[in-house]
Amino acid sequence: MFGGIMQRLTIKTRRKREVVDITDEVERLLGNGNPTGAGICSLFILHTTAALTTADLDPGTDLDMLDAFEAMVPKLRYRHPHNPGHVPDHILSALIGTSVALPFEKGKLLLGTWQRVVLIELDGPREREVVATITPER
């Protein structure tokens, strides 16, 4: 028996590339479920030109991350039939990752002092959908 709760978050991005802190939205979902328990919250983004990870969001760090991501992908002649111009976005999504699994306790994510859960927008602005599966500890 599964015993988990599945919910969805819709995140609206504002720029072509940006880092969006979604920690508070995820914790709101946890508060709606089982605020006194512990378990794992798995997040998965339903897109191929966006990513999920954790990050330190000191001022400017988001822009540093975006600059570093851009520098990682070479300028090549891509063959993607739909739109070769956003192949780097697909590559970065695959490299950064489209899911994270995070422990929680008492309705709060167990994160390090500076860690935040972030959505990395690579081809916005768009409306992005994140599926959260909340699995309580047995």
Secondary structure, 3 states (H helix, E strand, C coil): CCCCEEEEEEEECCCCCEEEECHHHHHHHHHHHCCCCEEEEEEEECCCCEEEEEEECCCCHHHHHHHHHHHHCCCCCCCCCCCHHHHHHHHHHHHHCCEEEEEEECCEECCCCCEEEEEEECCCCCEEEEEEEEEECC
